[in-house]
Amino acid sequence: MSDDKNEINVLDELNKGACMGMDAIHFILDKVKDSKLHKLLEKQYDEYKSIVKEICKLYPNYSDKKPHETSTMNKFMTWAGVEMRTMNDTSDSKITELLLQGTNMGIIEGRRLLNHKNTDERVHKLVSKYVNMQEEVVENLKKFL
């Protein structure tokens, strides 16, 4: 079993981003009023979950450990951020704005991984899938601003 730190680093970053996305959707979903937006977020959540499953399948090729998980503190910070930013405005437009900001951060990190990390084909494909999924979500979310 190889211990390729580059692949592990990329998979850990990808896992962190997907888990943060799942956490944000989980924390914000009950605030969403529009049924189409709700359905879009459920689909996005499932896509993040699928990415995490793929990460877990690939990870043993590079390490005998498990992917780094989101810390309790990071989950709390995500929840607190959602609560603070929606305290005075729980409109679907405001929620969409927050989701777009987070998704764009994920795209930036994913693009950085694609452009600056030389990884094997399987990891590269997964990062591309993650970025493409998020770019598609951004286009779909814009309709709810």
C-alpha positions in Angstrom: 0.0 0.0 0.0 1.5 3.3 -1.1 1.4 6.4 1.1 1.3 9.1 -1.5 0.9 12.3 0.5 -0.1 14.3 -2.5 -3.2 12.1 -3.2 -4.0 12.0 0.5 -3.8 15.7 0.7 -6.1 16.2 -2.3 -8.6 13.6 -1.1 -8.6 15.1 2.4 -9.2 18.6 1.0 -12.0 17.3 -1.2 -13.6 15.4 1.7 -13.4 18.5 3.8 -15.2 20.6 1.2 -17.9 18.0 0.5 -18.5 17.5 4.2 -18.7 21.3 4.8 -21.2 21.5 1.9 -23.3 18.7 3.4 -23.2 20.4 6.9 -24.2 23.8 5.4 -27.2 22.2 3.5 -28.2 20.3 6.6 -28.2 23.4 8.8 -30.0 25.6 6.2 -32.6 23.2 4.7 -35.3 23.8 7.3 -35.2 27.5 6.5 -35.9 27.1 2.8 -39.4 27.9 1.7 -39.3 27.3 -2.0 -39.9 23.6 -2.8 -37.8 23.8 -6.0 -34.9 25.2 -4.0 -35.4 22.6 -1.3 -35.3 19.8 -4.0 -32.1 21.3 -5.6 -30.4 21.4 -2.2 -31.4 17.8 -1.4 -29.9 16.8 -4.8 -26.7 18.7 -4.0 -26.5 17.0 -0.6 -26.8 13.6 -2.3 -24.1 14.5 -4.8 -21.7 15.6 -2.0 -22.5 12.3 -0.2 -21.7 10.4 -3.4 -18.3 12.3 -3.6 -17.5 11.3 0.0 -18.3 7.7 -0.8 -16.0 7.8 -3.7 -13.2 9.4 -1.6 -13.6 6.5 0.9 -13.3 4.0 -1.9 -10.1 5.6 -3.3 -8.4 6.4 0.0 -7.2 2.9 0.8 -5.1 3.0 -2.4 -2.9 5.7 -0.8 -3.2 5.2 3.0 -4.2 2.7 5.6 -5.9 5.6 7.5 -9.4 7.1 6.9 -10.1 10.5 5.4 -10.0 13.4 7.7 -13.4 14.3 9.0 -14.9 17.7 9.7 -14.2 18.6 13.3 -17.0 19.3 15.8 -15.7 22.9 16.0 -15.9 23.3 12.2 -19.5 22.0 12.2 -20.4 24.4 15.0 -18.8 27.3 13.2 -20.8 26.4 10.0 -24.0 26.2 12.0 -23.2 29.5 13.9 -22.4 31.2 10.6 -25.7 30.1 9.1 -27.7 31.2 12.2 -26.0 34.6 12.4 -26.3 35.4 8.7 -30.0 34.4 8.6 -31.0 36.0 11.9 -32.5 39.1 10.2 -33.2 37.7 6.8 -34.4 34.1 6.2 -35.6 34.8 2.6 -34.7 32.2 0.0 -32.7 34.9 -1.8 -30.5 35.4 1.3 -30.1 31.7 1.8 -29.2 31.3 -1.9 -26.6 34.0 -1.5 -25.0 32.2 1.4 -25.0 28.9 -0.5 -23.5 30.6 -3.5 -20.7 32.0 -1.4 -19.9 28.6 0.1 -20.1 26.8 -3.2 -17.9 29.3 -4.9 -15.3 28.8 -2.2 -15.5 25.0 -2.9 -15.0 25.7 -6.7 -12.0 27.9 -6.0 -10.4 25.2 -3.8 -11.3 22.5 -6.3 -9.8 24.5 -9.2 -6.7 25.1 -7.1 -6.3 21.4 -6.5 -6.8 20.7 -10.2 -4.3 23.3 -11.3 -1.5 22.9 -8.7 -1.6 19.2 -7.6 -0.3 16.6 -9.9 -2.4 13.6 -8.9 -3.2 10.2 -10.5 -6.0 10.0 -12.9 -8.6 8.6 -10.5 -8.1 11.4 -8.0 -8.0 14.0 -10.8 -11.3 12.7 -12.2 -12.9 12.9 -8.8 -11.8 16.5 -8.2 -13.1 17.4 -11.7 -16.4 15.8 -10.9 -16.6 17.7 -7.7 -15.8 21.1 -9.4 -18.2 20.4 -12.3 -21.0 19.5 -9.9 -20.5 22.7 -7.9 -20.3 24.8 -11.1 -23.6 23.3 -12.2 -25.2 24.0 -8.8 -24.1 27.7 -9.0 -25.9 28.1 -12.3 -29.0 26.5 -10.8 -28.8 28.5 -7.6 -28.7 31.8 -9.5 -32.4 31.4 -10.3 -33.3 31.8 -6.6 -31.5 35.1 -5.9 
